[in-house]
């Protein structure tokens, strides 16, 4: 199995046990980064939604107050 790390191709079949463990940790690390990045995008979306809700609520209250 060929893999590419930092633009260099390696034959994973020739890896030692230690190299396979390092490669496994790299894969786990990159998967964790992808997951955390997705979670951060979701958290930012929720935060943006809350800000929009607050702004709409304030504008609604101001419009209601000026109509009275």
Residue pairs with C-beta under 8 A, 6 or more apart in sequence:
1 11
1 12
1 13
2 9
2 10
2 11
2 12
3 9
3 10
3 12
3 23
4 10
5 23
5 26
12 20
12 23
15 23
